[in-house]
Amino acid sequence: MMTEDNTYDAVTGGHLKDWGHRPGQHFPALLARANEMRAEGFGLVRIRQELEGEIPLAPVMMAPHTPGEITFHENIDAVHPDEEDNVAKVRETMTALMQTPTLEAGAIMPDACPAGPVGTIPVGGIAAARNAIHPGMHSADICCSVMITDLGDADPKAVLDAAQSVTHFGPGGRPQGKRFTTSLKLLDAFRENSFLNTPKSIRMAQEHMGTQGDGNHFLFVGRSRKSGRTAIVTHHGSRGPGAVLYKHGMQVAEKFRKELSPETAKQNAWIPTDTEEGRDYWDALQLIRKWTKANHNAIHQATVEAARVGDVGARFWNEHNFVFKRDDLYYHGKGATPAWSDYAADATGLTLIPLNMSEPVLVVRGKDADHGLGFSPHGAGRNYSRSEHKRRMGSVTPDQMLQAETEGLDIRFHAGGVDASELPSSYKSADSVVAQIKSYDLAEIEDYIDPYGCIMAGDVPPFWMNKKKGRR
């Protein structure tokens, strides 16, 4: 039995754990309070008694749902063998995903395709969770999104030339002297958030502003079929700051997974939203959203100024790798676009669905369909992997394929080399996706932005390959 101890040795984390407190973000403040009482002459027994009210309840273990207990809506067709194989894999991974104990509903879109080991949310997947944010379900490319600006009667080539002179593709950020301005108010908000207040996050928030990354991110210029006006569309996410947040979020989620549901797959770990960590993570997501929107805005505005566009019209955007709160549930859209009018304070009711570089960008109004959990597709998706597409090319070169598939369009690769895995043939049939949007009544198409051309990252080696070469 513990006796009163009036010596002034410090209270340690070991004391708190012995008394039943669990380590977490609150631990340093709790330890500081305990040592303040210690310095005032309180003994250990008294301090323990004073802090007893702050011992959290024992965690409630959550067993995975049984297979088939929670079903999901399918909004996808398969009309040839590649599609049938793809849909079978999507069903398999969604069936496993829906065993995650926090989930209450799910859906897949016409552009669905697998995105990792079985049980990982697919691209084109939606998962609705109660009291939980799953970082793995929005992925490292948090808030991947698209923005459009109406540029009036501006010459599309002049706009694309201007955009090429100001945008930045590829890994890393902008060097000193060529950086875009990042809001000091936003950086201060980063510093006030436990997930974002790291030197790396703050540095990347400044270096990566005005950058678009690589992969399927693009800058597209086209004309509205309805009005004939020129428009610019950008596609990218939260870059380095989002990737750092994702990594930190997965680490915190893993601690909760081990405590609450060790049987759940690691990629589906979650942060309970009623905890301090959950509230901080939700706030961090909103700050990353603000940063990403500012990033799009910066590139659009720089292009407007470089092209000397005088007649600038409407601008709006929407995200498709994010978490959206609706009523009491958290909807995780992995490559899926919210299709209800007030999903965010800046929502306009219109959203964008790009298809591929040779097809129009769709301007749609969401239908908030129950069978889509209120979502619509985010793009065209793939029926097979990038590597399989490369294998199927045979002896055809990327340049030959580019010429054949984008005749008449001004397609540019920022790094120079043609990335064949981003050419139209690597994606699902745009006509098929559009037909399924209509047949499943997921969105109303209000306009088509027909392509003039676009800028892609290009055939950029992964950053780890460059590091490996450097070590050699």
KEKOL-83533 format. One record per residue (C-alpha): residue number from 1; residue in three letters; x, y, z. Coordinates in steps of 0.2 Angstrom, whole numbers, m for minus. Example, Ala and Ser with C-alpha at 12.3 -4.5 7.8 and 13.67 -1.06 7.14 Angstrom:
<1; ALA; <62; m22; 39>>;
<2; SER; <68; m5; 36>>;
This chain:
<1; MET; <0; 0; 0>>;
<2; MET; <7; 17; m5>>;
<3; THR; <11; 29; 10>>;
<4; GLU; <12; 48; 10>>;
<5; ASP; <29; 53; 3>>;
<6; ASN; <34; 71; 7>>;
<7; THR; <51; 71; m1>>;
<8; TYR; <52; 82; m17>>;
<9; ASP; <57; 69; m30>>;
<10; ALA; <49; 73; m46>>;
<11; VAL; <33; 64; m52>>;
<12; THR; <38; 54; m68>>;
<13; GLY; <28; 46; m82>>;
<14; GLY; <31; 29; m73>>;
<15; HIS; <21; 36; m58>>;
<16; LEU; <6; 41; m69>>;
<17; LYS; <6; 24; m79>>;
<18; ASP; <6; 15; m62>>;
<19; TRP; <m9; 25; m57>>;
<20; GLY; <m19; 20; m72>>;
<21; HIS; <m16; 35; m84>>;
<22; ARG; <m12; 30; m102>>;
<23; PRO; <1; 40; m112>>;
<24; GLY; <m6; 52; m125>>;
<25; GLN; <m6; 70; m131>>;
<26; HIS; <m12; 75; m114>>;
<27; PHE; <2; 66; m105>>;
<28; PRO; <15; 81; m104>>;
<29; ALA; <2; 93; m97>>;
<30; LEU; <m4; 80; m84>>;
<31; LEU; <14; 77; m79>>;
<32; ALA; <17; 96; m77>>;
<33; ARG; <2; 98; m66>>;
<34; ALA; <7; 83; m55>>;
<35; ASN; <25; 91; m53>>;
<36; GLU; <17; 108; m49>>;
<37; MET; <8; 100; m35>>;
<38; ARG; <24; 91; m30>>;
<39; ALA; <33; 107; m29>>;
<40; GLU; <19; 114; m18>>;
<41; GLY; <22; 100; m5>>;
<42; PHE; <9; 88; m10>>;
<43; GLY; <14; 70; m7>>;
<44; LEU; <12; 56; m20>>;
<45; VAL; <m4; 49; m12>>;
<46; ARG; <m13; 66; m13>>;
<47; ILE; <m7; 69; m31>>;
<48; ARG; <m13; 52; m36>>;
<49; GLN; <m30; 56; m28>>;
<50; GLU; <m31; 73; m36>>;
<51; LEU; <m28; 66; m53>>;
<52; GLU; <m39; 51; m52>>;
<53; GLY; <m54; 60; m60>>;
<54; GLU; <m43; 61; m76>>;
<55; ILE; <m40; 43; m78>>;
<56; PRO; <m49; 38; m95>>;
<57; LEU; <m61; 23; m95>>;
<58; ALA; <m54; 7; m100>>;
<59; PRO; <m55; 6; m120>>;
<60; VAL; <m70; m3; m127>>;
<61; MET; <m63; m17; m138>>;
<62; MET; <m71; m18; m155>>;
<63; ALA; <m72; m34; m165>>;
<64; PRO; <m72; m33; m184>>;
<65; HIS; <m89; m36; m192>>;
<66; THR; <m93; m53; m199>>;
<67; PRO; <m91; m55; m218>>;
<68; GLY; <m107; m48; m227>>;
<69; GLU; <m114; m40; m211>>;
<70; ILE; <m111; m23; m218>>;
<71; THR; <m115; m22; m237>>;
<72; PHE; <m110; m9; m249>>;
<73; HIS; <m119; m1; m264>>;
<74; GLU; <m112; m4; m282>>;
<75; ASN; <m113; 9; m295>>;
<76; ILE; <m102; 1; m308>>;
<77; ASP; <m104; m10; m324>>;
<78; ALA; <m93; m23; m332>>;
<79; VAL; <m95; m26; m351>>;
<80; HIS; <m78; m34; m356>>;
<81; PRO; <m65; m46; m347>>;
<82; ASP; <m54; m32; m341>>;
<83; GLU; <m68; m23; m333>>;
<84; GLU; <m75; m40; m326>>;
<85; ASP; <m58; m43; m318>>;
<86; ASN; <m57; m26; m311>>;
<87; VAL; <m74; m26; m303>>;
<88; ALA; <m71; m43; m295>>;
<89; LYS; <m55; m36; m287>>;
<90; VAL; <m65; m21; m281>>;
<91; ARG; <m79; m32; m274>>;
<92; GLU; <m66; m42; m265>>;
<93; THR; <m57; m28; m257>>;
<94; MET; <m73; m19; m252>>;
<95; THR; <m80; m34; m244>>;
<96; ALA; <m65; m36; m233>>;
<97; LEU; <m65; m17; m230>>;
<98; MET; <m83; m17; m224>>;
<99; GLN; <m77; m29; m209>>;
<100; THR; <m69; m13; m201>>;
<101; PRO; <m79; m11; m185>>;
<102; THR; <m82; 7; m186>>;
<103; LEU; <m90; 6; m204>>;
<104; GLU; <m109; 7; m206>>;
<105; ALA; <m110; 10; m225>>;
<106; GLY; <m100; 9; m241>>;
<107; ALA; <m102; 12; m260>>;
<108; ILE; <m91; 11; m276>>;
<109; MET; <m92; 22; m291>>;
<110; PRO; <m90; 19; m309>>;
<111; ASP; <m72; 23; m309>>;
<112; ALA; <m68; 11; m295>>;
<113; CYS; <m51; 1; m295>>;
<114; PRO; <m40; m8; m282>>;
<115; ALA; <m27; 3; m273>>;
<116; GLY; <m18; m9; m262>>;
<117; PRO; <m19; m25; m252>>;
<118; VAL; <m36; m34; m251>>;
<119; GLY; <m46; m24; m238>>;
<120; THR; <m39; m7; m243>>;
<121; ILE; <m52; 6; m249>>;
<122; PRO; <m52; 6; m268>>;
<123; VAL; <m51; 22; m279>>;
<124; GLY; <m69; 26; m282>>;
<125; GLY; <m73; 20; m264>>;
<126; ILE; <m83; 28; m250>>;
<127; ALA; <m84; 22; m232>>;
<128; ALA; <m95; 29; m219>>;
<129; ALA; <m88; 28; m201>>;
<130; ARG; <m95; 32; m184>>;
<131; ASN; <m84; 41; m172>>;
<132; ALA; <m69; 38; m182>>;
<133; ILE; <m57; 45; m195>>;
<134; HIS; <m47; 33; m205>>;
<135; PRO; <m31; 41; m212>>;
<136; GLY; <m28; 26; m223>>;
<137; MET; <m45; 29; m231>>;
<138; HIS; <m40; 47; m238>>;
<139; SER; <m22; 41; m242>>;
<140; ALA; <m6; 51; m242>>;
<141; ASP; <m13; 63; m256>>;
<142; ILE; <m25; 71; m244>>;
<143; CYS; <m37; 83; m252>>;
<144; CYS; <m32; 78; m270>>;
<145; SER; <m44; 90; m279>>;
<146; VAL; <m48; 100; m295>>;
<147; MET; <m51; 119; m298>>;
<148; ILE; <m57; 128; m313>>;
<149; THR; <m56; 146; m318>>;
<150; ASP; <m66; 154; m332>>;
<151; LEU; <m54; 164; m342>>;
<152; GLY; <m66; 172; m355>>;
<153; ASP; <m60; 174; m373>>;
<154; ALA; <m42; 171; m368>>;
<155; ASP; <m32; 162; m381>>;
<156; PRO; <m29; 144; m375>>;
<157; LYS; <m12; 142; m382>>;
<158; ALA; <m7; 159; m373>>;
<159; VAL; <m14; 152; m357>>;
<160; LEU; <m5; 135; m358>>;
<161; ASP; <11; 144; m362>>;
<162; ALA; <9; 156; m347>>;
<163; ALA; <4; 141; m336>>;
<164; GLN; <20; 131; m341>>;
<165; SER; <30; 146; m336>>;
<166; VAL; <23; 148; m319>>;
<167; THR; <18; 130; m313>>;
<168; HIS; <30; 117; m305>>;
<169; PHE; <29; 98; m308>>;
<170; GLY; <39; 84; m301>>;
<171; PRO; <46; 79; m284>>;
<172; GLY; <51; 92; m271>>;
<173; GLY; <47; 110; m269>>;
<174; ARG; <52; 127; m276>>;
<175; PRO; <70; 133; m272>>;
<176; GLN; <73; 149; m262>>;
<177; GLY; <70; 164; m272>>;
<178; LYS; <57; 156; m283>>;
<179; ARG; <44; 152; m270>>;
<180; PHE; <26; 157; m269>>;
<181; THR; <20; 167; m254>>;
<182; THR; <11; 156; m241>>;
<183; SER; <m1; 164; m229>>;
<184; LEU; <7; 169; m212>>;
<185; LYS; <m10; 167; m204>>;
<186; LEU; <m11; 149; m211>>;
<187; LEU; <7; 145; m205>>;
<188; ASP; <2; 151; m188>>;
<189; ALA; <m13; 140; m188>>;
<190; PHE; <m1; 125; m192>>;
<191; ARG; <9; 129; m177>>;
<192; GLU; <m6; 128; m166>>;
<193; ASN; <m10; 111; m171>>;
<194; SER; <m2; 96; m163>>;
<195; PHE; <m2; 86; m180>>;
<196; LEU; <5; 100; m191>>;
<197; ASN; <17; 109; m179>>;
<198; THR; <33; 101; m185>>;
<199; PRO; <48; 109; m193>>;
<200; LYS; <45; 98; m209>>;
<201; SER; <27; 102; m211>>;
<202; ILE; <30; 121; m209>>;
<203; ARG; <45; 120; m221>>;
<204; MET; <35; 110; m234>>;
<205; ALA; <20; 122; m232>>;
<206; GLN; <31; 136; m239>>;
<207; GLU; <42; 126; m251>>;
<208; HIS; <28; 116; m260>>;
<209; MET; <16; 131; m262>>;
<210; GLY; <13; 133; m281>>;
<211; THR; <18; 115; m285>>;
<212; GLN; <8; 101; m292>>;
<213; GLY; <18; 85; m290>>;
<214; ASP; <18; 70; m302>>;
<215; GLY; <8; 55; m307>>;
<216; ASN; <m9; 59; m313>>;
<217; HIS; <m9; 78; m308>>;
<218; PHE; <m11; 90; m322>>;
<219; LEU; <m15; 107; m328>>;
<220; PHE; <m28; 107; m342>>;
<221; VAL; <m34; 121; m354>>;
<222; GLY; <m50; 120; m364>>;
<223; ARG; <m66; 128; m369>>;
<224; SER; <m83; 127; m362>>;
<225; ARG; <m95; 118; m374>>;
<226; LYS; <m109; 129; m367>>;
<227; SER; <m101; 146; m368>>;
<228; GLY; <m86; 145; m379>>;
<229; ARG; <m75; 153; m365>>;
<230; THR; <m58; 147; m361>>;
<231; ALA; <m55; 138; m344>>;
<232; ILE; <m40; 132; m334>>;
<233; VAL; <m42; 116; m323>>;
<234; THR; <m29; 110; m311>>;
<235; HIS; <m28; 93; m302>>;
<236; HIS; <m16; 90; m287>>;
<237; GLY; <m17; 88; m268>>;
<238; SER; <m9; 94; m252>>;
<239; ARG; <9; 89; m257>>;
<240; GLY; <22; 88; m244>>;
<241; PRO; <12; 95; m229>>;
<242; GLY; <m2; 82; m233>>;
<243; ALA; <10; 68; m234>>;
<244; VAL; <18; 72; m217>>;
<245; LEU; <1; 74; m209>>;
<246; TYR; <m5; 57; m216>>;
<247; LYS; <11; 48; m209>>;
<248; HIS; <8; 56; m192>>;
<249; GLY; <m10; 52; m193>>;
<250; MET; <m7; 34; m197>>;
<251; GLN; <6; 32; m182>>;
<252; VAL; <m8; 39; m170>>;
<253; ALA; <m21; 28; m178>>;
<254; GLU; <m10; 13; m176>>;
<255; LYS; <m9; 16; m157>>;
<256; PHE; <m28; 16; m156>>;
<257; ARG; <m29; 1; m167>>;
<258; LYS; <m18; m10; m156>>;
<259; GLU; <m28; m4; m141>>;
<260; LEU; <m46; m5; m148>>;
<261; SER; <m46; m18; m162>>;
<262; PRO; <m29; m27; m165>>;
<263; GLU; <m39; m39; m177>>;
<264; THR; <m42; m24; m189>>;
<265; ALA; <m30; m22; m204>>;
<266; LYS; <m16; m9; m201>>;
<267; GLN; <m21; 1; m216>>;
<268; ASN; <m39; 3; m209>>;
<269; ALA; <m33; 9; m192>>;
<270; TRP; <m43; 24; m185>>;
<271; ILE; <m42; 39; m173>>;
<272; PRO; <m58; 41; m162>>;
<273; THR; <m66; 58; m166>>;
<274; ASP; <m71; 60; m147>>;
<275; THR; <m53; 60; m141>>;
<276; GLU; <m41; 75; m141>>;
<277; GLU; <m31; 67; m155>>;
<278; GLY; <m47; 65; m165>>;
<279; ARG; <m52; 83; m163>>;
<280; ASP; <m34; 89; m167>>;
<281; TYR; <m33; 78; m183>>;
<282; TRP; <m50; 84; m189>>;
<283; ASP; <m44; 102; m187>>;
<284; ALA; <m28; 97; m196>>;
<285; LEU; <m38; 91; m211>>;
<286; GLN; <m47; 107; m212>>;
<287; LEU; <m31; 117; m212>>;
<288; ILE; <m23; 105; m225>>;
<289; ARG; <m39; 109; m235>>;
<290; LYS; <m36; 127; m234>>;
<291; TRP; <m18; 125; m239>>;
<292; THR; <m23; 115; m254>>;
<293; LYS; <m36; 127; m260>>;
<294; ALA; <m23; 141; m258>>;
<295; ASN; <m11; 131; m269>>;
<296; HIS; <m23; 129; m283>>;
<297; ASN; <m27; 148; m281>>;
<298; ALA; <m9; 153; m282>>;
<299; ILE; <m6; 143; m299>>;
<300; HIS; <m22; 150; m306>>;
<301; GLN; <m19; 168; m302>>;
<302; ALA; <0; 167; m307>>;
<303; THR; <m7; 160; m324>>;
<304; VAL; <m20; 174; m326>>;
<305; GLU; <m6; 187; m323>>;
<306; ALA; <7; 179; m334>>;
<307; ALA; <m6; 177; m348>>;
<308; ARG; <m13; 195; m345>>;
<309; VAL; <m31; 189; m345>>;
<310; GLY; <m43; 203; m343>>;
<311; ASP; <m59; 194; m342>>;
<312; VAL; <m59; 182; m327>>;
<313; GLY; <m75; 174; m323>>;
<314; ALA; <m81; 161; m310>>;
<315; ARG; <m69; 150; m300>>;
<316; PHE; <m73; 134; m290>>;
<317; TRP; <m66; 118; m284>>;
<318; ASN; <m69; 101; m276>>;
<319; GLU; <m59; 88; m267>>;
<320; HIS; <m60; 69; m269>>;
<321; ASN; <m48; 62; m257>>;
<322; PHE; <m55; 68; m240>>;
<323; VAL; <m66; 65; m225>>;
<324; PHE; <m83; 74; m225>>;
<325; LYS; <m94; 75; m209>>;
<326; ARG; <m113; 73; m212>>;
<327; ASP; <m125; 71; m198>>;
<328; ASP; <m116; 59; m186>>;
<329; LEU; <m105; 50; m199>>;
<330; TYR; <m88; 53; m206>>;
<331; TYR; <m88; 49; m225>>;
<332; HIS; <m71; 44; m232>>;
<333; GLY; <m70; 47; m251>>;
<334; LYS; <m55; 39; m259>>;
<335; GLY; <m56; 46; m277>>;
<336; ALA; <m74; 50; m275>>;
<337; THR; <m82; 68; m276>>;
<338; PRO; <m96; 74; m264>>;
<339; ALA; <m112; 77; m273>>;
<340; TRP; <m123; 86; m261>>;
<341; SER; <m124; 105; m262>>;
<342; ASP; <m118; 110; m245>>;
<343; TYR; <m104; 98; m241>>;
<344; ALA; <m93; 113; m237>>;
<345; ALA; <m95; 131; m234>>;
<346; ASP; <m87; 135; m251>>;
<347; ALA; <m97; 122; m261>>;
<348; THR; <m106; 130; m276>>;
<349; GLY; <m116; 115; m280>>;
<350; LEU; <m105; 111; m295>>;
<351; THR; <m91; 99; m296>>;
<352; LEU; <m78; 93; m309>>;
<353; ILE; <m75; 76; m316>>;
<354; PRO; <m59; 75; m327>>;
<355; LEU; <m59; 59; m338>>;
<356; ASN; <m42; 59; m348>>;
<357; MET; <m31; 71; m357>>;
<358; SER; <m40; 69; m374>>;
<359; GLU; <m58; 70; m366>>;
<360; PRO; <m68; 84; m359>>;
<361; VAL; <m68; 89; m340>>;
<362; LEU; <m86; 87; m335>>;
<363; VAL; <m95; 101; m325>>;
<364; VAL; <m108; 92; m315>>;
<365; ARG; <m122; 95; m302>>;
<366; GLY; <m122; 81; m289>>;
<367; LYS; <m138; 71; m287>>;
<368; ASP; <m135; 66; m268>>;
<369; ALA; <m140; 48; m273>>;
<370; ASP; <m143; 37; m258>>;
<371; HIS; <m135; 22; m267>>;
<372; GLY; <m119; 33; m269>>;
<373; LEU; <m119; 39; m251>>;
<374; GLY; <m121; 56; m258>>;
<375; PHE; <m105; 55; m270>>;
<376; SER; <m101; 54; m288>>;
<377; PRO; <m85; 48; m298>>;
<378; HIS; <m69; 58; m298>>;
<379; GLY; <m63; 53; m315>>;
<380; ALA; <m61; 38; m326>>;
<381; GLY; <m51; 26; m316>>;
<382; ARG; <m41; 11; m322>>;
<383; ASN; <m45; m7; m327>>;
<384; TYR; <m27; m13; m324>>;
<385; SER; <m11; m6; m317>>;
<386; ARG; <2; 6; m324>>;
<387; SER; <14; m9; m326>>;
<388; GLU; <1; m19; m335>>;
<389; HIS; <m2; m5; m347>>;
<390; LYS; <17; m4; m351>>;
<391; ARG; <17; m22; m354>>;
<392; ARG; <3; m21; m366>>;
<393; MET; <11; m7; m376>>;
<394; GLY; <23; m20; m384>>;
<395; SER; <35; m12; m396>>;
<396; VAL; <25; 4; m397>>;
<397; THR; <35; 19; m390>>;
<398; PRO; <27; 32; m378>>;
<399; ASP; <30; 45; m391>>;
<400; GLN; <21; 35; m404>>;
<401; MET; <6; 31; m392>>;
<402; LEU; <5; 50; m388>>;
<403; GLN; <4; 55; m406>>;
<404; ALA; <m9; 42; m410>>;
<405; GLU; <m20; 45; m395>>;
<406; THR; <m20; 64; m393>>;
<407; GLU; <m20; 70; m411>>;
<408; GLY; <m23; 89; m413>>;
<409; LEU; <m20; 92; m395>>;
<410; ASP; <m6; 102; m386>>;
<411; ILE; <0; 89; m374>>;
<412; ARG; <16; 94; m364>>;
<413; PHE; <26; 84; m351>>;
<414; HIS; <35; 96; m339>>;
<415; ALA; <50; 84; m336>>;
<416; GLY; <51; 81; m355>>;
<417; GLY; <48; 62; m356>>;
<418; VAL; <31; 55; m360>>;
<419; ASP; <23; 46; m346>>;
<420; ALA; <14; 32; m356>>;
<421; SER; <4; 27; m340>>;
<422; GLU; <m5; 44; m341>>;
<423; LEU; <m11; 42; m359>>;
<424; PRO; <m29; 39; m363>>;
<425; SER; <m27; 21; m366>>;
<426; SER; <m22; 18; m348>>;
<427; TYR; <m39; 23; m342>>;
<428; LYS; <m56; 16; m343>>;
<429; SER; <m67; 21; m357>>;
<430; ALA; <m73; 39; m354>>;
<431; ASP; <m89; 36; m364>>;
<432; SER; <m93; 21; m352>>;
<433; VAL; <m90; 31; m336>>;
<434; VAL; <m101; 45; m343>>;
<435; ALA; <m114; 32; m347>>;
<436; GLN; <m114; 25; m330>>;
<437; ILE; <m115; 42; m321>>;
<438; LYS; <m131; 44; m331>>;
<439; SER; <m138; 27; m329>>;
<440; TYR; <m135; 27; m310>>;
<441; ASP; <m141; 44; m309>>;
<442; LEU; <m126; 50; m299>>;
<443; ALA; <m124; 68; m306>>;
<444; GLU; <m132; 79; m319>>;
<445; ILE; <m119; 85; m333>>;
<446; GLU; <m121; 104; m335>>;
<447; ASP; <m106; 107; m346>>;
<448; TYR; <m91; 100; m355>>;
<449; ILE; <m74; 108; m355>>;
<450; ASP; <m67; 102; m372>>;
<451; PRO; <m48; 100; m372>>;
<452; TYR; <m36; 111; m380>>;
<453; GLY; <m21; 104; m371>>;
<454; CYS; <m13; 100; m354>>;
<455; ILE; <3; 99; m345>>;
<456; MET; <8; 83; m335>>;
<457; ALA; <23; 79; m324>>;
<458; GLY; <31; 68; m337>>;
<459; ASP; <41; 52; m334>>;
<460; VAL; <49; 57; m318>>;
<461; PRO; <59; 44; m308>>;
<462; PRO; <53; 41; m290>>;
<463; PHE; <63; 51; m277>>;
<464; TRP; <69; 36; m269>>;
<465; MET; <78; 31; m286>>;
<466; ASN; <87; 47; m286>>;
<467; LYS; <93; 44; m268>>;
<468; LYS; <99; 27; m272>>;
<469; LYS; <109; 34; m287>>;
<470; GLY; <116; 47; m275>>;
<471; ARG; <122; 34; m263>>;
<472; ARG; <131; 24; m277>>;
